[in-house]
């Protein structure tokens, strides 16, 4: 429920009151006694979903937005409030969307002070780094809960769709600088852990499941960023609470930023590059998918003329949007090509390893797991490490397996490959009836 207060000049009073009466809105008029002001303050409650419709009706009646206050209230009891609720909440005009003025205020109110924002970002990066190194999903989720990136991401998107350049730049700057702070914090924390001997220097970080998920991203990993941005936009643009949306956006950003820092601290360029590509693509996806959802919900820059595209194509209105779309397309295209190359290499490696293991010579082996280092196409490293985990009969040696796998993968992919084979010993119960007791 919202309480709206509008300053109505006497010259427009009759038009404004007729507009409210057409909507069956109960109002209260208060004389305004300020100097050089000849107007009345009109106050009325409406359902949240009706705010934009009512304000639009007042604008059409000639009432400017020079003095309009929209505040939240718990409840209202007026003769026609139930009719309005039936109409806008449960009826044919039911809509969860809120007014552009309110969505802008909600986005701004979500933004904490700079010191708080960066402090919480650092803390979330520390927790995410610890969670990744501990291979603890619960700790990683905890880092997402305290991450404040939702405010910067949604502020930037709202500023972009409403053509508020100051708001957009503030949000984008906070998001980018915050992610840089997260990466630097994760790097410093990882370096201290590694130097202090808390984690063995020789640990293979690519074997940690939580790290591996961020350095070998696939299509499903990219969908997280798209879904996060869309969910954030829906949450902010409707009457739905957005408290949980922040966790979704942090899912796409904070663990990837922590993985970049871990890769840098361990001097593993493949880990750092894989996580950075995922981070950049997800951050861009959040902004662009949020923009698409806001546009779909009908939000436009102030002064936008519906049905007249040519009248809206001005440098002031579409310049920033065009630049953002161009940069976003470049990031997504570049990141998509890199990730597509990695996914193609991973699929080829998986198929070839299965072919070798299924051969007659290795009929007693069973493929358990396959892990591939991030394949950068030779940009950073000439070789890509592939770890193959197989189950074998107890004490059965297979000395030629690593070489066979390496030759097969290099022939299939045309790229130098380093094979690491890990064996898991096990026995299989023989077929037939169980022995009598």
C-alpha positions in Angstrom: 0.0 0.0 0.0 1.3 3.5 -0.9 0.3 7.0 0.3 0.7 9.6 -2.4 1.0 13.4 -1.8 0.8 15.7 -4.7 1.1 19.5 -4.8 -1.7 20.6 -7.1 -1.8 24.3 -8.4 -5.2 25.9 -8.1 -5.3 26.4 -11.8 -5.2 22.6 -12.3 -7.1 21.6 -9.2 -10.4 20.7 -10.9 -8.7 18.6 -13.6 -6.6 16.7 -11.1 -9.6 16.0 -8.8 -11.7 14.8 -11.8 -8.8 12.5 -12.7 -8.8 11.0 -9.2 -12.6 10.7 -9.1 -12.6 8.8 -12.4 -10.3 6.3 -10.7 -12.7 6.1 -7.7 -9.9 7.4 -5.4 -10.7 8.9 -2.0 -8.5 12.0 -1.3 -7.9 14.7 1.3 -7.2 18.3 0.4 -4.9 20.5 2.4 -4.4 24.2 1.8 -0.8 25.1 1.1 0.4 28.3 2.9 4.0 28.6 1.7 5.1 31.9 0.3 4.4 32.5 -3.4 2.5 29.2 -3.6 -1.1 29.1 -4.7 -1.9 25.3 -4.5 -3.3 22.5 -2.5 -1.7 19.3 -1.2 -3.8 16.4 -2.2 -3.2 13.1 -0.2 -4.7 9.7 -1.1 -3.9 6.0 -0.5 -3.7 3.5 -3.4 -2.5 -0.1 -3.8 1.2 -0.4 -4.8 0.3 -1.7 -8.2 -1.8 1.4 -9.0 0.8 4.1 -8.4 2.1 4.4 -11.9 -1.3 4.3 -13.4 -2.6 7.1 -11.1 0.5 9.3 -11.6 0.1 8.9 -15.3 -3.5 10.1 -15.1 -2.4 13.1 -13.1 0.3 14.0 -15.7 -2.3 13.8 -18.4 -4.4 16.2 -16.3 -1.5 18.7 -16.4 0.1 18.0 -13.0 3.9 18.0 -13.1 6.1 15.8 -11.0 7.7 18.9 -9.3 6.3 17.8 -5.8 5.2 14.2 -5.5 5.8 12.1 -2.4 5.1 8.3 -2.5 5.5 6.5 0.9 4.8 3.1 2.2 2.0 2.5 4.6 0.8 -0.7 6.3 -2.9 -0.3 5.6 -5.7 2.2 4.7 -9.4 2.4 5.4 -11.3 4.6 3.0 -14.7 4.1 1.4 -13.3 3.0 -2.0 -10.0 1.3 -1.0 -11.4 -2.3 -1.3 -12.7 -1.5 -4.8 -9.2 -0.4 -5.8 -7.6 -3.5 -4.2 -10.0 -5.7 -6.1 -9.2 -3.8 -9.3 -5.4 -3.6 -9.1 -4.5 -6.6 -6.9 -7.0 -9.3 -7.8 -8.8 -8.0 -10.9 -8.1 -7.6 -14.5 -5.7 -4.7 -14.0 -3.6 -6.7 -11.4 0.1 -6.0 -11.9 3.1 -6.3 -9.6 5.0 -3.6 -11.4 5.9 -0.4 -9.5 6.4 3.1 -10.7 9.7 4.2 -12.2 10.2 6.8 -9.5 9.8 4.1 -6.9 12.0 1.6 -8.6 14.7 4.3 -8.7 14.3 5.0 -5.0 14.4 1.3 -4.1 17.6 0.8 -6.1 19.2 3.8 -4.4 18.1 2.8 -1.0 19.7 -0.6 -1.4 23.2 0.9 -1.8 25.2 1.0 1.4 27.9 3.5 2.1 31.2 3.0 0.3 33.1 1.9 3.4 30.4 -0.6 4.3 30.2 -1.8 0.7 33.9 -2.5 0.2 34.3 -3.9 3.7 31.5 -6.4 3.2 32.9 -7.2 -0.3 36.3 -8.0 1.3 34.7 -10.2 4.0 32.7 -12.1 1.5 35.8 -12.7 -0.6 37.7 -14.0 2.4 34.8 -16.4 3.3 34.5 -17.5 -0.3 38.2 -18.2 -0.5 38.2 -20.2 2.6 35.1 -22.1 1.4 36.7 -23.0 -1.9 40.0 -24.2 -0.4 38.1 -26.2 2.2 35.9 -27.6 -0.5 32.9 -26.6 1.6 29.7 -25.6 -0.2 28.1 -24.4 3.0 30.9 -21.9 3.6 30.8 -20.7 0.0 27.0 -20.1 0.4 27.7 -18.1 3.5 30.0 -15.8 1.5 27.1 -15.2 -0.9 24.7 -14.2 1.9 26.9 -11.3 3.0 28.0 -10.1 -0.4 26.6 -6.6 -1.3 27.0 -6.8 -5.1 23.2 -6.8 -5.7 23.0 -3.1 -4.9 25.7 -2.1 -7.5 24.4 -4.4 -10.2 20.7 -3.3 -9.9 21.6 0.4 -9.5 23.6 0.3 -12.7 20.9 -1.5 -14.6 18.1 0.8 -13.4 20.2 3.9 -14.2 20.7 2.5 -17.7 17.1 1.7 -18.5 15.9 5.1 -17.1 18.7 7.0 -18.8 20.1 8.3 -15.5 23.8 8.4 -16.4 25.0 9.4 -13.0 23.1 6.5 -11.4 24.4 4.1 -14.1 28.0 5.1 -13.7 27.8 5.0 -9.9 26.4 1.4 -10.1 28.8 0.2 -12.8 31.8 1.7 -11.0 30.8 0.2 -7.7 30.4 -3.2 -9.3 33.7 -3.2 -11.2 35.7 -1.8 -8.3 34.0 -4.1 -5.9 35.0 -7.1 -8.0 38.6 -5.9 -8.2 38.6 -5.5 -4.4 37.2 -9.1 -4.1 39.9 -10.5 -6.4 42.7 -8.6 -4.6 41.3 -9.6 -1.2 41.1 -13.3 -2.3 44.6 -13.1 -3.6 46.0 -11.6 -0.4 44.1 -14.1 1.8 45.2 -17.1 -0.4 48.8 -15.9 -0.4 48.9 -15.6 3.4 47.3 -19.1 3.8 49.8 -20.6 1.3 52.8 -18.8 2.8 51.8 -19.5 6.3 51.7 -23.3 5.7 48.0 -23.4 6.6 47.4 -25.2 3.3 50.2 -27.4 1.8 52.1 -25.6 -0.9 51.9 -28.7 -3.1 48.1 -28.9 -3.0 46.6 -29.3 -6.4 43.9 -26.6 -6.4 42.4 -27.9 -9.6 41.5 -31.1 -7.8 39.3 -29.2 -5.3 35.7 -29.6 -6.5 34.5 -26.1 -5.5 37.5 -24.6 -7.4 37.1 -26.8 -10.4 33.5 -25.7 -10.8 34.6 -22.1 -11.3 37.6 -22.8 -13.6 35.9 -25.2 -16.0 32.6 -23.4 -16.7 30.1 -24.7 -19.1 26.8 -23.5 -20.6 25.0 -24.2 -17.3 27.5 -22.0 -15.4 26.7 -19.1 -17.8 23.0 -19.5 -17.3 23.5 -18.6 -13.6 24.5 -15.0 -14.5 21.5 -14.6 -16.9 19.1 -16.0 -14.4 20.6 -13.8 -11.6 20.2 -10.6 -13.5 16.7 -11.4 -14.6 15.6 -12.4 -11.0 17.1 -9.2 -9.7 15.2 -7.1 -12.2 11.9 -8.9 -11.5 12.4 -8.6 -7.7 13.2 -4.9 -7.8 10.6 -3.9 -10.4 7.7 -5.6 -8.6 6.3 -5.8 -5.1 8.3 -8.9 -4.5 11.1 -8.6 -1.7 14.6 -8.6 -3.2 16.4 -9.8 -0.1 17.0 -13.2 -1.5 17.9 -12.0 -5.0 21.2 -10.7 -3.7 22.3 -14.2 -2.9 21.6 -15.2 -6.5 23.7 -12.4 -7.9 26.5 -13.2 -5.5 26.4 -16.8 -6.7 27.5 -15.7 -10.1 30.2 -13.3 -9.0 31.9 -13.9 -5.6 33.1 -17.5 -5.9 34.5 -16.8 -9.4 36.3 -13.7 -8.0 37.7 -15.8 -5.2 38.9 -18.5 -7.6 40.7 -15.8 -9.6 42.6 -14.8 -6.5 43.4 -18.4 -5.6 44.8 -19.0 -9.1 47.0 -15.9 -8.9 48.3 -16.8 -5.4 49.2 -20.3 -6.5 50.7 -19.0 -9.8 48.3 -21.1 -11.9 47.5 -19.0 -14.9 44.9 -21.6 -16.2 42.9 -21.4 -13.0 43.0 -17.6 -12.9 42.1 -17.2 -16.5 39.2 -19.7 -16.4 37.7 -18.1 -13.4 38.2 -14.5 -14.8 36.4 -15.4 -18.0 33.5 -16.8 -16.0 33.5 -13.7 -13.8 33.5 -11.2 -16.7 30.8 -13.1 -18.6 28.5 -13.4 -15.6 28.9 -9.8 -14.6 28.0 -8.7 -18.2 25.1 -11.2 -18.3 23.6 -9.8 -15.1 23.6 -6.3 -16.4 22.2 -7.2 -19.9 19.6 -9.7 -18.7 18.4 -7.2 -16.1 18.1 -4.5 -18.8 16.1 -6.9 -20.9 13.7 -7.7 -18.1 13.1 -4.0 -17.2 12.5 -3.2 -20.9 10.1 -6.2 -21.1 8.2 -4.9 -18.0 7.7 -1.6 -19.8 10.3 0.7 -18.1 11.6 3.4 -20.4 13.7 6.5 -20.2 11.9 9.6 -19.0 10.2 11.4 -21.8 10.0 8.2 -24.0 7.3 8.4 -26.7 5.6 5.2 -27.2 5.1 4.0 -30.8 7.5 6.7 -32.3 10.9 5.1 -32.5 12.5 7.9 -34.5 11.5 10.6 -31.9 13.3 8.6 -29.2 16.6 8.1 -31.2 18.6 11.0 -29.8 22.3 10.8 -28.7 21.4 11.9 -25.2 18.9 9.0 -24.8 20.5 6.1 -26.6 24.2 7.0 -26.6 25.0 5.3 -23.3 22.7 2.4 -24.0 24.4 1.8 -27.4 27.9 1.8 -25.9 26.9 -0.6 -23.1 25.3 -3.0 -25.6 28.3 -2.8 -27.8 30.8 -3.5 -24.9 28.5 -6.2 -23.5 28.3 -7.9 -26.9 32.1 -7.8 -27.2 32.6 -9.3 -23.7 29.9 -12.0 -24.3 31.2 -12.9 -27.7 34.8 -13.0 -26.6 34.0 -14.9 -23.4 31.6 -17.2 -25.3 34.3 -18.1 -27.9 36.9 -18.9 -25.1 34.4 -20.9 -23.1 33.1 -22.6 -26.2 36.6 -23.7 -27.1 37.1 -25.1 -23.6 33.8 -26.9 -23.6 34.6 -28.4 -27.0 38.0 -29.6 -25.8 36.4 -31.0 -22.6 33.8 -33.0 -24.6 36.5 -34.3 -27.0 38.7 -35.3 -24.2 35.8 -37.1 -22.5 34.8 -39.0 -25.6 38.4 -40.1 -26.4 39.1 -41.2 -22.8 35.9 -43.3 -22.8 37.0 -44.8 -26.1 40.4 -45.8 -24.8 39.1 -47.1 -21.5 36.3 -49.2 -23.2 38.9 -51.0 -25.4 39.7 -54.7 -24.9 43.0 -54.0 -23.3 41.4 -52.0 -20.5 38.1 -54.0 -20.2 38.6 -54.3 -16.4 38.8 -50.5 -15.9 35.9 -48.2 -15.3 36.0 -44.4 -15.8 35.1 -42.7 -12.5 35.9 -39.0 -13.2 37.6 -36.8 -15.7 38.9 -33.3 -14.9 40.3 -30.9 -17.5 42.4 -27.8 -16.8 41.0 -24.7 -18.4 41.8 -24.9 -22.1 42.9 -21.5 -23.3 44.0 -22.5 -26.8 47.6 -21.9 -26.0 47.2 -18.3 -25.0 48.8 -18.8 -21.6 50.0 -22.4 -21.6 51.1 -24.7 -24.4 49.8 -27.8 -22.6 46.5 -28.7 -21.0 46.4 -31.0 -18.1 43.7 -33.7 -18.1 43.2 -35.8 -14.9 41.6 -39.2 -15.4 40.3 -41.2 -12.4 39.6 -44.9 -13.1 38.7 -47.8 -11.0 40.8 -50.9 -11.4 41.1 -54.4 -9.9 43.3 -54.5 -6.8 47.1 -54.4 -7.6 46.5 -54.6 -11.3 49.1 -52.4 -13.1 48.4 -50.6 -16.3 51.7 -48.9 -17.1 50.8 -48.0 -20.7 47.5 -46.3 -20.0 48.8 -42.8 -19.5 50.7 -42.9 -22.8 47.8 -44.4 -24.7 45.5 -41.6 -23.3 48.0 -38.9 -24.1 48.5 -40.1 -27.7 44.8 -40.5 -28.3 43.9 -37.0 -26.9 46.7 -35.2 -28.8 45.6 -36.9 -32.0 41.9 -36.0 -31.4 42.4 -32.4 -30.2 45.6 -31.5 -32.0 46.9 -29.9 -28.8 49.6 -30.9 -26.4 48.1 -32.7 -23.4 49.5 -33.8 -20.1 47.8 -36.8 -18.7 47.5 -37.6 -14.9 45.9 -40.9 -14.1 44.6 -41.6 -10.7 43.6 -45.2 -9.7 40.8 -46.2 -7.4 41.1 -49.9 -6.4 38.0 -51.9 -6.1 36.5 -55.4 -6.5 33.4 -56.6 -8.2 31.2 -59.4 -6.8 31.1 -62.4 -9.1 28.0 -63.3 -11.0 25.9 -66.2 -9.8 24.0 -67.3 -6.7 25.5 -66.4 -3.3 27.3 -69.2 -1.5 25.2 -71.1 1.1 25.8 -70.1 4.7 
